[in-house]
Amino acid sequence: MEAFKIIELVAVVFGVLSVWYAHKENIWVFPFGIINVLIYIYICISTQLYANAGINVVYFLTNVYGWYNWSRTNDDQESLHISRNTVKQNVLWFLGAIVLYGVTVWILRTVNQDDPSYLNSILPWIDGMNTSFFLCATILMTVKKIENWWFWIAGNVLSIPVYFSQGLYFTSLQYAIFLVIAIMGLREWNKRCEVRIKN
């Protein structure tokens, strides 16, 4: 197995572990996630998926923040609880995703086109869309909002064919596994939120 495939496989293992712990609301989501995204920054740059490379930089930062936010307690020694957005918040997040999508695609298609080092992104429309979904998802994850799973699900559905088309078969499989775990996570977090509200 060539070295690049081994690197990809290592990233997949850490990525699956990270999402598995996320669905269990376990703080190990973040250290495993940090390792995963650092590897994927390299992979995405190597395969010209520049928006996805950029989102992995953001993932690194949000993993660091999420690790801090999930581990801290308030004055009553209570940790962060799973909660839902309001309707207004969901509308704002949806609009934010649309704006982010437009900005990302514009950057990938128009910035510095005459420069020889221009970021010639593969599939910029889809690359930009799953980037916007994943950015929303990762930020919502750091504050334990249930809606993070809806964005992960949408981004995973888009990512499976994108990575497959670039010959990153392990990564495509990873996103298929992510999709299954994200659906499980949505159900699990909904149950936990309902139990907490009842109690």
Residue frames as a rotation matrix with the C-alpha (Angstrom) as fourth column:
MET 1
0.584 0.812 0.000 0.00
0.812 -0.584 0.000 0.00
0.000 0.000 -1.000 0.00
GLU 2
-0.117 -0.651 0.750 1.48
0.578 -0.659 -0.482 3.34
0.808 0.377 0.453 -1.03
ALA 3
-0.795 -0.359 -0.488 2.36
0.599 -0.347 -0.721 5.84
0.090 -0.866 0.491 1.69
PHE 4
-0.826 0.514 0.231 -0.45
-0.468 -0.854 0.227 8.28
0.313 0.079 0.946 0.76
LYS 5
0.048 0.876 -0.480 -3.09
-0.231 0.477 0.848 5.55
0.972 0.070 0.225 1.20
ILE 6
-0.231 -0.201 -0.952 -1.63
0.805 0.509 -0.303 4.62
0.546 -0.837 0.044 4.59
ILE 7
-0.989 -0.130 -0.062 -1.83
0.144 -0.856 -0.496 8.27
0.011 -0.500 0.866 5.68
GLU 8
-0.470 0.882 0.032 -5.42
-0.622 -0.357 0.697 8.43
0.626 0.308 0.716 4.45
LEU 9
0.089 0.500 -0.862 -6.32
0.250 0.826 0.505 5.22
0.964 -0.260 -0.051 6.32
VAL 10
-0.636 -0.384 -0.669 -4.81
0.741 -0.062 -0.669 6.56
0.215 -0.921 0.324 9.58
ALA 11
-0.938 0.318 0.136 -6.86
-0.329 -0.942 -0.066 9.76
0.107 -0.107 0.988 9.17
VAL 12
-0.171 0.920 -0.354 -10.01
-0.402 0.263 0.877 7.71
0.900 0.292 0.325 8.60
VAL 13
-0.161 0.062 -0.985 -9.47
0.684 0.726 -0.066 5.69
0.711 -0.685 -0.159 11.78
PHE 14
-0.853 -0.202 -0.481 -9.09
0.501 -0.571 -0.650 8.83
-0.143 -0.796 0.588 13.89
GLY 15
-0.797 0.602 0.052 -12.03
-0.512 -0.719 0.470 10.46
0.321 0.348 0.881 12.13
VAL 16
-0.045 0.796 -0.603 -14.37
-0.014 0.604 0.797 7.54
0.999 0.044 -0.016 12.81
LEU 17
-0.365 -0.154 -0.918 -13.26
0.865 0.309 -0.396 7.43
0.345 -0.938 0.020 16.45
SER 18
-0.996 -0.048 -0.081 -13.90
0.073 -0.940 -0.332 11.16
-0.060 -0.337 0.940 16.75
VAL 19
-0.481 0.876 -0.036 -17.45
-0.635 -0.319 0.704 10.99
0.605 0.361 0.710 15.35
TRP 20
-0.077 0.424 -0.902 -18.22
0.400 0.842 0.362 7.88
0.913 -0.333 -0.234 17.41
TYR 21
-0.604 -0.210 -0.769 -17.29
0.797 -0.141 -0.587 9.74
0.015 -0.968 0.252 20.61
ALA 22
-0.939 0.330 0.101 -19.28
-0.315 -0.938 0.142 12.78
0.141 0.102 0.985 19.44
HIS 23
-0.187 0.934 -0.304 -22.44
-0.314 0.236 0.920 10.74
0.931 0.268 0.249 19.13
LYS 24
0.081 0.141 -0.987 -21.80
0.770 0.620 0.152 9.46
0.633 -0.772 -0.058 22.67
GLU 25
0.788 0.152 0.596 -21.31
-0.102 -0.923 0.371 13.07
0.606 -0.353 -0.712 23.90
ASN 26
0.721 -0.631 -0.286 -17.81
0.621 0.405 0.671 12.08
-0.308 -0.662 0.684 25.05
ILE 27
0.758 -0.406 -0.511 -15.00
-0.336 -0.914 0.229 14.65
-0.559 -0.002 -0.829 25.18
TRP 28
-0.148 -0.836 0.529 -12.62
0.219 0.494 0.841 12.26
-0.965 0.240 0.110 23.37
VAL 29
0.706 0.455 0.543 -14.28
0.644 -0.092 -0.759 13.56
-0.296 0.886 -0.358 20.20
PHE 30
0.956 -0.222 -0.192 -11.84
-0.259 -0.947 -0.192 16.47
-0.139 0.233 -0.962 20.26
PRO 31
0.074 -0.992 0.098 -8.34
-0.572 0.039 0.819 14.95
-0.817 -0.117 -0.565 20.64
PHE 32
-0.195 -0.087 0.977 -9.14
0.565 0.805 0.184 12.32
-0.802 0.587 -0.107 18.00
GLY 33
0.773 0.570 0.278 -10.68
0.570 -0.431 -0.700 15.04
-0.279 0.700 -0.658 15.85
ILE 34
0.655 -0.599 -0.460 -7.56
-0.501 -0.800 0.329 17.19
-0.566 0.015 -0.825 16.07
ILE 35
-0.359 -0.806 0.471 -5.35
-0.130 0.543 0.830 14.37
-0.924 0.236 -0.299 14.78
ASN 36
0.073 0.507 0.859 -7.83
0.797 0.488 -0.356 13.64
-0.600 0.711 -0.368 11.99
VAL 37
0.915 0.399 -0.058 -8.07
0.289 -0.750 -0.595 17.22
-0.280 0.528 -0.802 10.72
LEU 38
0.307 -0.879 -0.364 -4.33
-0.555 -0.476 0.682 17.85
-0.773 -0.007 -0.634 10.76
ILE 39
-0.500 -0.447 0.742 -3.85
0.265 0.737 0.622 14.85
-0.824 0.508 -0.250 8.49
TYR 40
0.235 0.708 0.665 -6.70
0.883 0.130 -0.451 15.94
-0.406 0.694 -0.595 6.23
ILE 41
0.666 -0.132 -0.734 -5.26
-0.233 -0.972 -0.036 19.42
-0.708 0.195 -0.678 5.76
TYR 42
-0.425 -0.902 -0.075 -2.34
-0.475 0.151 0.867 17.70
-0.771 0.404 -0.492 4.05
ILE 43
-0.502 0.277 0.820 -4.57
0.588 0.804 0.089 15.28
-0.634 0.527 -0.566 2.10
CYS 44
0.545 0.838 0.033 -6.95
0.617 -0.374 -0.692 17.98
-0.568 0.397 -0.721 0.80
ILE 45
0.402 -0.500 -0.767 -4.14
-0.550 -0.802 0.234 20.27
-0.732 0.328 -0.598 -0.34
SER 46
-0.624 -0.718 0.308 -2.53
-0.243 0.553 0.797 17.32
-0.743 0.423 -0.520 -2.13
THR 47
-0.523 0.510 0.683 -5.79
0.775 0.618 0.131 16.54
-0.355 0.598 -0.718 -3.99
GLN 48
-0.937 0.032 0.348 -6.74
0.158 -0.850 0.503 20.19
0.312 0.526 0.791 -4.77
LEU 49
0.166 0.972 -0.165 -9.81
0.716 -0.004 0.698 20.22
0.678 -0.234 -0.697 -2.51
TYR 50
-0.669 -0.666 0.329 -8.82
0.330 -0.663 -0.672 23.60
0.666 -0.341 0.663 -1.14
ALA 51
-0.038 0.720 0.693 -12.11
-0.649 -0.545 0.530 24.55
0.760 -0.430 0.488 0.47
ASN 52
0.832 0.327 -0.447 -12.04
0.050 0.760 0.648 21.28
0.552 -0.562 0.616 2.37
ALA 53
-0.148 -0.933 -0.328 -8.44
0.759 0.105 -0.642 21.97
0.634 -0.344 0.693 3.38
GLY 54
-0.618 -0.047 0.785 -9.57
-0.222 -0.947 -0.232 25.35
0.755 -0.317 0.575 4.69
ILE 55
0.449 0.856 0.256 -12.48
-0.563 0.049 0.825 23.86
0.694 -0.514 0.504 6.60
ASN 56
0.555 -0.311 -0.771 -10.07
0.572 0.816 0.082 21.44
0.604 -0.487 0.631 8.25
VAL 57
-0.650 -0.717 0.251 -8.08
0.341 -0.571 -0.747 24.40
0.679 -0.400 0.616 9.55
VAL 58
-0.232 0.675 0.701 -11.33
-0.731 -0.596 0.331 25.69
0.641 -0.435 0.632 11.05
TYR 59
0.673 0.453 -0.585 -12.02
-0.046 0.814 0.579 22.19
0.738 -0.362 0.569 12.42
PHE 60
-0.204 -0.832 -0.515 -8.70
0.665 0.269 -0.697 22.32
0.719 -0.485 0.499 14.21
LEU 61
-0.820 -0.118 0.559 -9.62
-0.199 -0.858 -0.473 25.61
0.536 -0.500 0.681 15.87
THR 62
0.104 0.948 0.300 -13.14
-0.802 -0.099 0.590 24.50
0.589 -0.302 0.750 16.75
ASN 63
0.451 -0.032 -0.892 -11.84
0.301 0.946 0.118 21.19
0.840 -0.321 0.437 18.13
VAL 64
-0.664 -0.728 -0.170 -9.55
0.469 -0.229 -0.853 23.13
0.583 -0.646 0.493 20.46
TYR 65
-0.665 0.482 0.570 -12.42
-0.632 -0.770 -0.086 25.42
0.397 -0.418 0.817 21.49
GLY 66
0.348 0.865 -0.363 -14.87
-0.525 0.500 0.689 22.52
0.777 -0.049 0.628 21.81
TRP 67
-0.045 -0.480 -0.876 -12.43
0.546 0.723 -0.424 20.61
0.837 -0.497 0.229 24.01
TYR 68
-0.946 -0.300 0.123 -12.28
0.100 -0.630 -0.770 23.65
0.309 -0.716 0.626 26.30
ASN 69
-0.463 0.833 0.302 -16.03
-0.781 -0.545 0.305 24.35
0.419 -0.095 0.903 26.20
TRP 70
0.376 0.619 -0.690 -17.10
-0.236 0.784 0.575 20.77
0.896 -0.054 0.441 26.89
SER 71
-0.139 -0.539 -0.830 -14.66
0.649 0.584 -0.488 20.39
0.748 -0.607 0.269 29.78
ARG 72
-0.888 -0.213 0.408 -15.45
-0.105 -0.770 -0.630 23.60
0.448 -0.602 0.661 31.67
THR 73
-0.225 0.831 -0.509 -18.18
0.933 0.334 0.133 23.95
0.281 -0.445 -0.850 34.30
ASN 74
0.120 0.348 0.930 -20.24
0.065 -0.937 0.343 26.91
0.991 0.019 -0.136 35.49
ASP 75
-0.430 -0.301 0.851 -20.40
-0.719 -0.456 -0.524 28.28
0.546 -0.838 -0.020 39.04
ASP 76
0.402 0.664 0.631 -22.74
-0.892 0.440 0.105 25.42
-0.208 -0.605 0.769 40.01
GLN 77
-0.503 -0.740 0.446 -20.22
-0.556 0.672 0.489 22.86
-0.662 -0.002 -0.750 38.69
GLU 78
0.486 0.705 0.516 -22.54
0.114 0.535 -0.837 21.99
-0.866 0.466 0.180 35.81
SER 79
-0.683 -0.701 0.205 -21.11
0.252 0.037 0.967 21.17
-0.686 0.712 0.152 32.41
LEU 80
-0.660 0.386 -0.645 -22.54
-0.723 -0.560 0.405 22.19
-0.205 0.733 0.649 29.04
HIS 81
-0.248 0.678 0.692 -25.88
0.032 0.720 -0.693 20.50
-0.968 -0.150 -0.200 28.22
ILE 82
-0.833 0.132 0.538 -27.30
0.553 0.217 0.804 19.38
-0.011 0.967 -0.253 24.88
SER 83
-0.229 0.790 -0.568 -29.93
0.119 -0.557 -0.822 21.84
-0.966 -0.256 0.034 23.67
ARG 84
0.028 0.344 0.939 -31.91
0.981 0.172 -0.093 22.89
-0.193 0.923 -0.332 20.60
ASN 85
-0.964 -0.252 0.089 -31.83
0.268 -0.911 0.312 26.09
0.002 0.325 0.946 18.59
THR 86
-0.158 0.918 -0.364 -34.86
0.020 -0.365 -0.931 28.31
-0.987 -0.154 0.040 18.44
VAL 87
0.521 0.426 0.740 -36.66
0.746 0.193 -0.637 28.67
-0.414 0.884 -0.218 15.11
LYS 88
0.966 -0.181 -0.187 -35.04
-0.230 -0.929 -0.291 32.09
-0.121 0.324 -0.938 14.66
GLN 89
0.145 -0.974 0.176 -31.59
-0.614 0.051 0.787 30.65
-0.776 -0.223 -0.591 15.34
ASN 90
-0.042 -0.109 0.993 -32.17
0.483 0.868 0.115 27.87
-0.875 0.485 0.016 12.80
VAL 91
0.864 0.377 0.333 -33.20
0.478 -0.410 -0.777 30.40
-0.156 0.831 -0.534 10.15
LEU 92
0.745 -0.638 -0.195 -30.05
-0.612 -0.770 0.180 32.44
-0.265 -0.015 -0.964 10.85
TRP 93
-0.096 -0.797 0.596 -27.84
-0.274 0.597 0.754 29.34
-0.957 -0.091 -0.276 10.63
PHE 94
0.294 0.285 0.912 -29.47
0.728 0.551 -0.407 28.35
-0.619 0.784 -0.046 7.33
LEU 95
0.995 0.073 0.074 -28.96
0.103 -0.793 -0.600 31.83
0.015 0.605 -0.796 5.90
GLY 96
0.457 -0.889 0.030 -25.41
-0.677 -0.326 0.660 31.84
-0.578 -0.322 -0.750 7.20
ALA 97
-0.037 -0.427 0.903 -24.72
0.261 0.868 0.421 28.55
-0.965 0.252 0.080 5.41
ILE 98
0.681 0.356 0.640 -26.02
0.700 -0.060 -0.712 30.04
-0.215 0.933 -0.290 2.14
VAL 99
0.922 -0.376 -0.093 -23.83
-0.385 -0.916 -0.110 33.14
-0.044 0.137 -0.990 2.50
LEU 100
0.169 -0.903 0.395 -20.80
-0.518 0.260 0.815 31.05
-0.839 -0.342 -0.424 3.38
TYR 101
0.230 -0.004 0.973 -21.46
0.609 0.780 -0.141 28.83
-0.759 0.625 0.182 0.37
GLY 102
0.926 0.184 0.330 -21.56
0.375 -0.550 -0.746 31.82
0.045 0.814 -0.579 -1.96
VAL 103
0.695 -0.719 -0.006 -18.37
-0.679 -0.659 0.324 33.30
-0.236 -0.221 -0.946 -0.53
THR 104
0.089 -0.682 0.726 -16.53
-0.187 0.704 0.685 29.97
-0.978 -0.197 -0.065 -0.70
VAL 105
0.425 0.134 0.895 -17.49
0.764 0.477 -0.435 29.31
-0.486 0.868 0.100 -4.31
TRP 106
0.995 -0.069 0.070 -16.55
-0.025 -0.868 -0.496 32.87
0.095 0.492 -0.865 -5.28
ILE 107
0.405 -0.902 0.149 -13.12
-0.705 -0.204 0.680 32.42
-0.583 -0.380 -0.718 -3.70
LEU 108
-0.007 -0.418 0.908 -12.57
0.159 0.896 0.414 29.07
-0.987 0.147 0.060 -5.41
ARG 109
0.371 0.287 0.883 -13.68
0.852 0.272 -0.446 30.30
-0.369 0.918 -0.144 -8.85
THR 110
0.833 0.141 0.534 -12.61
0.427 -0.779 -0.460 33.91
0.351 0.611 -0.709 -9.15
VAL 111
0.850 -0.515 -0.105 -9.78
-0.281 -0.615 0.737 34.94
-0.445 -0.597 -0.668 -6.83
ASN 112
0.009 -0.988 -0.157 -6.41
-0.652 -0.125 0.748 35.27
-0.758 0.096 -0.645 -8.58
GLN 113
0.788 0.362 0.498 -7.42
0.091 0.732 -0.675 33.41
-0.609 0.577 0.544 -11.75
ASP 114
0.874 -0.472 -0.112 -4.50
-0.263 -0.267 -0.927 34.96
0.407 0.840 -0.358 -13.66
ASP 115
0.178 -0.816 0.549 -2.00
-0.966 -0.038 0.257 33.81
-0.189 -0.576 -0.795 -11.05
PRO 116
-0.164 -0.312 -0.936 -0.16
-0.593 0.789 -0.159 30.56
0.789 0.529 -0.314 -11.94
SER 117
-0.963 -0.211 -0.169 -0.61
0.010 0.595 -0.804 29.44
0.270 -0.776 -0.570 -8.34
TYR 118
-0.337 0.922 0.189 -4.41
-0.878 -0.380 0.290 29.97
0.339 -0.068 0.938 -8.57
LEU 119
-0.670 0.159 0.725 -6.33
-0.405 0.741 -0.536 27.48
-0.622 -0.653 -0.432 -6.45
ASN 120
-0.509 0.447 -0.735 -7.76
-0.745 0.199 0.637 25.33
0.431 0.872 0.231 -9.23
SER 121
-0.519 0.342 0.784 -10.28
-0.624 0.475 -0.621 23.60
-0.585 -0.811 -0.033 -7.00
ILE 122
-0.933 0.289 -0.215 -11.89
0.081 0.749 0.658 20.39
0.351 0.596 -0.722 -8.18
LEU 123
-0.205 0.959 -0.194 -15.73
0.741 0.282 0.609 20.51
0.639 -0.019 -0.769 -8.13
PRO 124
-0.925 -0.313 0.215 -15.91
0.116 -0.772 -0.624 23.99
0.361 -0.553 0.751 -6.56
TRP 125
-0.211 0.922 0.325 -19.72
-0.619 -0.383 0.686 24.07
0.757 -0.056 0.651 -6.35
ILE 126
0.653 0.433 -0.621 -19.92
0.114 0.755 0.646 20.88
0.749 -0.493 0.443 -4.30
ASP 127
-0.279 -0.855 -0.438 -16.63
0.745 0.096 -0.660 21.55
0.606 -0.510 0.610 -2.50
GLY 128
-0.809 -0.014 0.587 -18.03
-0.197 -0.935 -0.294 24.89
0.553 -0.354 0.754 -1.36
MET 129
0.174 0.978 0.118 -21.39
-0.551 -0.002 0.834 23.47
0.816 -0.211 0.539 -0.35
ASN 130
0.590 0.069 -0.804 -20.13
0.476 0.775 0.416 20.74
0.652 -0.628 0.424 1.94
THR 131
-0.593 -0.805 -0.029 -17.60
0.570 -0.395 -0.720 23.21
0.568 -0.444 0.693 3.34
SER 132
-0.528 0.455 0.717 -20.42
-0.533 -0.835 0.137 25.55
0.661 -0.310 0.683 4.38
PHE 133
0.576 0.761 -0.299 -22.43
-0.271 0.523 0.808 22.69
0.771 -0.384 0.507 5.91
PHE 134
0.292 -0.535 -0.793 -19.43
0.724 0.665 -0.182 21.37
0.625 -0.521 0.582 7.83
LEU 135
-0.729 -0.536 0.426 -18.48
0.166 -0.743 -0.649 24.78
0.664 -0.402 0.631 9.15
CYS 136
-0.044 0.810 0.585 -21.95
-0.751 -0.413 0.515 25.26
0.659 -0.417 0.626 10.59
ALA 137
0.677 0.335 -0.655 -21.90
0.025 0.879 0.476 21.71
0.735 -0.339 0.587 11.98
THR 138
-0.102 -0.826 -0.554 -18.57
0.713 0.328 -0.620 22.02
0.694 -0.458 0.556 13.74
ILE 139
-0.755 -0.114 0.645 -19.46
-0.249 -0.861 -0.444 25.33
0.606 -0.496 0.622 15.40
LEU 140
0.241 0.934 0.263 -22.82
-0.753 0.009 0.657 24.00
0.612 -0.357 0.706 16.57
MET 141
0.455 -0.159 -0.876 -21.07
0.336 0.942 0.004 20.89
0.824 -0.296 0.482 17.91
THR 142
-0.598 -0.801 -0.017 -18.83
0.339 -0.234 -0.912 22.98
0.726 -0.551 0.411 20.18
VAL 143
-0.748 0.393 0.535 -21.93
-0.645 -0.621 -0.446 24.37
0.157 -0.678 0.718 21.95
LYS 144
-0.932 0.292 0.216 -23.82
0.198 0.907 -0.371 21.03
-0.304 -0.303 -0.903 21.95
LYS 145
-0.234 0.876 -0.423 -26.69
-0.793 -0.423 -0.438 22.07
-0.562 0.233 0.794 19.70
ILE 146
0.046 0.342 0.939 -28.68
0.135 0.929 -0.345 19.13
-0.990 0.142 -0.003 18.30
GLU 147
0.873 0.408 -0.268 -28.91
-0.162 -0.278 -0.947 20.84
-0.460 0.870 -0.177 14.91
ASN 148
-0.060 -0.961 -0.271 -25.21
-0.833 -0.102 0.544 20.17
-0.550 0.259 -0.794 14.34
TRP 149
-0.433 -0.120 0.894 -26.17
0.092 0.980 0.176 16.65
-0.897 0.158 -0.413 13.24
TRP 150
0.663 0.715 0.221 -28.42
0.334 -0.018 -0.942 17.91
-0.670 0.699 -0.251 10.42
PHE 151
0.678 -0.494 -0.545 -25.51
-0.705 -0.646 -0.292 19.84
-0.208 0.582 -0.786 8.93
TRP 152
-0.395 -0.823 0.408 -23.16
-0.634 0.565 0.527 16.85
-0.665 -0.051 -0.745 9.36
ILE 153
0.023 0.485 0.874 -25.70
0.347 0.816 -0.462 14.61
-0.938 0.314 -0.149 7.60
ALA 154
0.918 0.361 -0.166 -26.05
0.004 -0.426 -0.904 16.99
-0.397 0.829 -0.393 4.64
GLY 155
0.357 -0.869 -0.343 -22.27
-0.910 -0.406 0.080 17.45
-0.209 0.283 -0.936 4.32
ASN 156
-0.375 -0.484 0.791 -21.61
-0.360 0.862 0.357 13.71
-0.854 -0.151 -0.497 4.56
VAL 157
0.479 0.640 0.600 -24.10
0.365 0.477 -0.800 12.96
-0.798 0.602 -0.005 1.78
LEU 158
0.941 -0.150 -0.304 -22.24
-0.332 -0.592 -0.734 15.40
-0.069 0.792 -0.607 -0.48
SER 159
0.191 -0.976 0.104 -18.75
-0.913 -0.139 0.383 14.30
-0.359 -0.168 -0.918 0.56
ILE 160
0.250 -0.082 0.965 -19.12
-0.033 0.995 0.093 10.60
-0.968 -0.055 0.247 -0.26
PRO 161
0.776 0.056 0.629 -19.16
0.586 0.304 -0.751 11.07
-0.234 0.951 0.203 -4.07
VAL 162
0.871 -0.491 -0.016 -16.68
-0.474 -0.830 -0.294 13.99
0.131 0.263 -0.956 -3.99
TYR 163
0.115 -0.886 0.450 -13.91
-0.823 0.169 0.542 11.99
-0.556 -0.432 -0.710 -2.35
PHE 164
0.324 0.066 0.944 -14.76
0.253 0.955 -0.154 8.86
-0.911 0.289 0.293 -4.34
SER 165
0.969 0.113 0.218 -14.37
0.239 -0.233 -0.943 10.84
-0.056 0.966 -0.253 -7.57
GLN 166
0.577 -0.814 0.069 -10.85
-0.789 -0.578 -0.211 11.83
0.211 0.068 -0.975 -6.49
GLY 167
0.215 -0.473 -0.854 -9.82
-0.126 0.854 -0.505 8.23
0.968 0.216 0.125 -5.83
LEU 168
-0.703 -0.391 0.594 -9.89
-0.607 -0.106 -0.787 8.69
0.371 -0.914 -0.163 -2.05
TYR 169
-0.110 0.726 -0.679 -11.84
-0.145 0.664 0.733 5.50
0.983 0.179 0.032 -1.47
PHE 170
-0.489 -0.102 -0.866 -11.02
0.779 0.395 -0.487 5.16
0.392 -0.913 -0.113 2.22
THR 171
-0.973 0.112 -0.203 -12.13
-0.006 -0.887 -0.461 8.73
-0.232 -0.448 0.864 2.79
SER 172
-0.480 0.845 -0.235 -15.34
-0.633 -0.148 0.760 8.15
0.608 0.513 0.606 0.84
LEU 173
-0.099 0.381 -0.919 -15.99
0.418 0.854 0.309 5.10
0.903 -0.354 -0.244 3.04
GLN 174
-0.825 -0.254 -0.505 -15.22
0.563 -0.289 -0.774 7.22
0.051 -0.923 0.381 6.09
TYR 175
-0.854 0.520 -0.001 -17.95
-0.519 -0.854 -0.037 9.69
-0.020 -0.031 0.999 5.14
ALA 176
-0.147 0.799 -0.583 -20.40
-0.298 0.526 0.797 6.84
0.943 0.291 0.161 4.59
ILE 177
-0.288 -0.035 -0.957 -19.62
0.793 0.551 -0.259 5.68
0.536 -0.834 -0.131 8.14
PHE 178
-0.984 -0.083 -0.155 -19.89
0.152 -0.842 -0.518 9.30
-0.088 -0.533 0.841 9.33
LEU 179
-0.554 0.833 -0.006 -23.35
-0.569 -0.373 0.733 9.48
0.608 0.409 0.680 7.77
VAL 180
0.062 0.552 -0.831 -24.55
0.310 0.781 0.542 6.43
0.949 -0.291 -0.123 9.69
ILE 181
-0.465 -0.315 -0.827 -23.05
0.869 0.017 -0.495 7.69
0.170 -0.949 0.266 12.97
ALA 182
-0.981 0.129 0.146 -24.49
-0.138 -0.989 -0.048 11.19
0.138 -0.067 0.988 12.40
ILE 183
-0.143 0.977 -0.161 -27.98
-0.364 0.099 0.926 9.71
0.920 0.191 0.342 12.07
MET 184
0.104 0.082 -0.991 -27.34
0.736 0.664 0.132 7.74
0.669 -0.743 0.008 15.28
GLY 185
-0.803 -0.504 -0.318 -26.02
0.588 -0.584 -0.559 10.91
0.096 -0.636 0.766 16.93
LEU 186
-0.686 0.629 0.366 -29.12
-0.421 -0.753 0.506 12.88
0.594 0.193 0.781 16.00
ARG 187
0.273 0.827 -0.492 -31.34
-0.008 0.513 0.858 10.23
0.962 -0.231 0.146 17.57
GLU 188
-0.063 -0.395 -0.916 -29.13
0.881 0.410 -0.237 9.86
0.470 -0.822 0.322 20.67
TRP 189
-0.939 -0.343 0.005 -28.86
0.308 -0.849 -0.430 13.61
0.152 -0.402 0.903 21.33
ASN 190
-0.350 0.896 0.274 -32.61
-0.444 -0.417 0.793 14.07
0.825 0.156 0.544 20.87
LYS 191
0.373 0.474 -0.798 -33.26
0.401 0.693 0.599 11.38
0.836 -0.544 0.068 23.48
ARG 192
-0.386 -0.622 -0.681 -30.74
0.893 -0.066 -0.446 12.88
0.233 -0.780 0.581 25.92
CYS 193
-0.913 0.087 0.399 -32.21
-0.089 -0.996 0.013 16.34
0.399 -0.023 0.917 25.49
GLU 194
0.017 0.999 -0.029 -35.75
-0.323 0.033 0.946 15.07
0.946 -0.007 0.324 26.10
VAL 195
0.250 0.009 -0.968 -34.66
0.739 0.644 0.196 13.17
0.626 -0.765 0.155 29.23
ARG 196
-0.745 -0.607 -0.277 -32.91
0.647 -0.558 -0.519 16.26
0.160 -0.566 0.808 30.62
ILE 197
-0.683 0.566 0.463 -35.96
-0.370 -0.813 0.449 18.45
0.630 0.135 0.764 29.96
LYS 198
0.284 0.847 -0.449 -38.27
-0.003 0.469 0.883 15.94
0.959 -0.249 0.135 31.70
ASN 199
0.132 -0.324 -0.937 -36.00
0.919 0.394 -0.007 15.78
0.371 -0.860 0.350 34.71
